[in-house]
């Protein structure tokens, strides 16, 4: 898909978008495997309906 441009290209480069997507996928895998997130501002993980990650 080289040569295509769109609104997102006006904001961030494709390399940045791919890096963000890779990070989100890794985080999703980590959380799905029972991992957690630490920090003072981390609220408890909600126990509601699951929403699939669409990439």
Phi, psi and omega in degrees: 000038179284150178088349179278142175229159180196186184302324182294331180292340176285340184257312182220157178282161181297325178296320178294317180299318179293320179297318178296316179299316178299319179295316180295320178297316178297318178296317179300315178298318180299312181292321179295331179276007178096002178290167181230181178235130181251158178144160184291338183254014182274109177285163177301146179291127182294145179251060180251206179287150180273136178247122182292147177277123180251121180245000000 
